[in-house]
Each structure stands twice: as structure tokens, then as C-alpha cells.
């Protein structure tokens, strides 16, 4: 397995996996705390519709993926605010709409395009130098924004109404969080695919949540779990010749169930019952 590390494509794959694993885990902390699990799934399919349109008309697929992703989360937030509709309902409507658009765009293509399906199912081993540069740039942008607004983001993740009452521009910060989720999804499309990126956002953070009561420790644990599972998944996929996306997600999921069994919170709850 170590022999594979001398190849450029493998080095790019491992670096991309580490970046995506860490980024998804950080944003996943806010998704878990704020209860935005469904938003990740809906945004992933919206971004994939942008990719499909890009290949259909010959435009940059990642640029359209960003456009579709941001439009979806912002429209979702706007509908929730103006239409007095719950967030999961509005994202559900846009989720099905954008998925229908993706299927339509693929159907309009005159020939089979393997690259489109690479974004749907993920193929980190095919990440190019240009795509790695985009992944790195967007990762720096998202992480930098999180560090800049960390207090406000954590505040609205716990209690948005209290944050608003305390003078925090909660609605703007919430829309910022939605935008960060969309960018994270776009960054992760090539690595784990539109179908599985939702799991990479949710599972490492949920695993870390089982292991600690500290907010800062939760974030660090989530990042560590995400990076380790992503790199290990890529190595496993290369060694056994299996798809990288499922390998990463299944490894993360196995670790999640292990954390549930060994969770300190579970032990405390058992003592409290006694």
C-alpha cells in the first residue's frame, strides 16, 4: 500500500480527502447543533444539478454547482422566513425540484458522460491538480469565515432567538451558515459524491458528539475523526479496489456506532437512571 504514495494522483487524493474530511466535520458541528441535517442532503442534490447543467451547456460545472447550492439554501431560508414554513418542508420542496432538474439535464445530454456520474457517486482518485486547488481555496474561505464568526455561529446554533435578543444579527448569521454549508457541499462533491456528502457532514460530528460535553473538544474530535476516516477510506479503496466514497462513509458510520456503545454520555445516563 505504501508504494501507492509515490504516485501524484494518490498524493492529490489523500490531500483532497483530508481537506474535505476536516471541512465537512467542522461545518457538521453546526449542522448537528442547529438541527440542519436535511439541509445538507438537499443542497448536495442542488449542487449536482448545477454540475449537470454545466456539462450540458459547456460551462464550468463547479461554478454552477456553487450558484445552485447558494441559491437553494438562500431560497430555503427566505421561504421559511416569508412563507412561515418550516425549514425541512421548504428544503424538501427544493430538494425534489433540483433533483428533477438534474435528471432532466442528464437526459438532455446526447451521450453518456462519466464525469457527471463522478460527481454523483464521488471519485477522489480522479481529482486533478486544478480541482485540488479549488478544494483548497474554498476550504480556506469556509474555515476562515467560521473562525471570524465562530462566536456568532455557535450562538445561533444553540439558540437563535436568544442570539437575536442579545443583539446578534441572527438571521444574517443564519444565512451565512447556510452559505457555508452550500460551499462545503460543493467542495466535497468530487470526493464523496452528491449522494454521500451528506453523511460526511453529519456522521463525524455526530460521532464526536457522543464522546464529549465540551464544545471546543467536540469540534476538534469531529475534525480528527473526519480526517482519519477520509484518509483511511481512500487507502482502503485503493488497496481493495472499491469506490472511495462508500469506503469513507462506511468507515465513518462504523466508528459512529462504536462511539454510541462506548459513549461517556450513555454511561452517565445509565447511572442517572439507577
N, C-alpha and C positions, 0 to 999 in steps of 0.2 A: 504493500500500500504506500510506503514511503517513497517508492520510485516514482509515483504519480506526481509528487510535489515538485519535480523538476520541470514539469510542463507549464507553459504560460497559462493555458486555459484553466488548469487546475488551481493555480495561484489566484487567478481572477475569480474563480468560482468560490473559493474559500473566503476571499476578502469580501465579495458581494454578500455571501451568506452571513458573515459576521456583522456587516453593516446593517443588513435587513433584520437579522435576528435581534440585534440590540435596539434598533429603532422601533420595531414593532412592539417590543417588550415595554419600552418607555411609554409610548402612546397607549399601550394596552392597560397600563396602570390607571390612567384617567378614564378609559373606556369602562373598566371594571368598577371603579369607584362611582362613576356617574351613571352607570346602567345604560350604556350606549352600545350594547353588544350587536344589536340588529343593524346599527348604522354602518358598521364595518362591512357586513355582508352586502348591503345594498350599494354602498359606494364601490365595492370591488366590481360588481357587475356593471355599474355605470361606467367605470373607467374602462372596462373591457369593451363596452360599446364604442367608446372613443377610439380604442385601438383598432377595432374592426372597421370603423369609418375611415380611419387614417389609411389603412391598407386598401380600402375600396377606392378612394379618390386620389391616392398618392401623396397624402400629406403626412407630416411627422406623427407617428402613432402615439408617442409618449406625450407630445404637446396636446393632442386631442384628448388623451386619457386624463391629463390634468384638468383640462377645460370641463370635460364631462363630470369628473369627480367633484370638482369645486361647485359646479352648477347644481349638482344633485344635492349635496349637503346643505348648501345655502338655500335652495328652494325648499328643502325639507324643513329647515329652521323657520323660514318665512311662513310656510303653510301652518306650522304648529303655532306660531305667534298670531297670525292674522286670521286663520281659519278655525282657531280654537279646537284643533285636532291634536290628538296625542302623537308624539314623535314616531312611535312604532307604526302607526297607521299611515302617516304621510310617507315614511321611508318605504313601507311595504308597497304603496302605490307606485312610487318612482322605481323601486326595485324591479317590479314586473314590467314596467314601461321600458326601462333601459335594457332589460334582458331581451324584450321583444325587438327592440331596435338592433341589438347585437345580432340576433338571429336573422333579422331582415338584411342587415349589411352583409353578413356572411353568405346569405342566399343569393344576393345580387352579384357576388364575385363570379367571374366567368370560369375560374379554375380553382382547384384546391390550393390553399396557402398554408403551409406547415407552420410558418412563423406566427400566424394568428393563433393557432391552437397552442403554440408555445406559451403565449401569454395567458391562455385559459387554464392550462394544466401546470405550467411552470417548467423551466429547464435551466437551472442555474449553470450547468456545464457549458451552455452555449452563450453565456454573457460575453459581449465584446468589450474592448477597451473603451469605446465611446459610451456604451451603456453603463459601464462601471463608473465612468466619470460623472454621468448624470446621477447615478445612485449616490455617489459620494457627495455631490453638490447639494442634492435635495436632502440628504441625511444631515449635513451640516446646517442647512437652513432650518429644518424642523427642530433639531436638538438645540440650536442657538435660540430659537424663538421660545422653546419650552424653558430654557434656563432664564431667559429675560423676563418671562411672565409666570414663573413657577409658582409664586405665592398665590397669584390670582387664579391660576388654573387649578391648583389644589383646593382653593377655597370653594370655587363653583362646583368642583367635583363632589365635595361633601355636602354643601348646602347652598344652592344658587340663590334662594330667596334671602337667606341671611347675608350672603355676599352683597346682594343688591342693597339691602338695608344698611350695610356698613359703608356704602359709598363706592363699592367696586362696580365698574361698568360691566355687570354680569352678562348682559345679552351680547355685548361686543366680544367679551372673552369667550363666551359660549360659541359664537360663530367662528372665532379664531380657532377654538379647539376642533370644531367640525372641519375647518380647512386643513388643519394639521393631520387629522385622520385621513382625509382625502389624499394628501400628498404622500403619507405613509403607505397607503394602499397602492398608489402608482409606483412608488419606489420598489414595492415588493412583487409586482406582477410577474416580472421575468424570472424571479427566483422560485416562488412557490405557486404562482398562478392565481387567477381570479377566484377559482373555486376554493382554494385552501388558504388564501391570505388572511381571511377572517379568523382562522384558527391560530395563526401565528401572532395575531394581535391579542387574542383572548386567552390562549392557554398558558403561556409563560407567566403572565401577570396573575392569572388565577392560581397557578401553582405557587407562586411566591406569596400570595395572599394567605395560603394555608399555613405558611411557615413562620410568620411574624406578625406582631401587632404594631411595629414601628413603621411609619410612613417612609422615611428615608431608606430603611433597611428593605422594605418592600420593593422600592424602585431598583435598588442595587441587585437584590436577589432576582428580580424579573429579568434585568439585563443579562446577568450571568447565565441564567437558565436559557434565555433565548439564544445567546451567542453559542453556548456549548452545544445545544441541541441542533442548531443550524449547521455548525461546522461538522459535528458528528454525523448528521444526516447526509451531508454531501460526501463525506468519506465512505459511509456505508453504501450509499448509492453507487459510488464509483467501484467499490470492491465487489459488490454483488450484482452490479449491472441492473439496478432498479431505478425507477423515477425518483429524482431528488426531492420534489415537493412532498409526496406521500411519506418518504423516509423521514423527513424533518418533522412533519406533523405527527406521525405515529409515535416517534420517539418522544416528542413533547407531551403527547397525551398519556403515554405510559408513565412518564415522570409525574404528571399531574395526579393520576390515580395513586401512585406511590406516596405522594405528598399528602393526599387525603387520609391514607391509612396511618401515616406517621405524624400527622399534624399535631403540634402542641395545643392548638385550639380545641381539637377533638378531645384530647386528654383532659383539658380544663373543663369542658362541658360535661364530661363523664363524672368528674369529681363534684361538679356543682349539682348534678342530679342526685348523687349519693348523699 
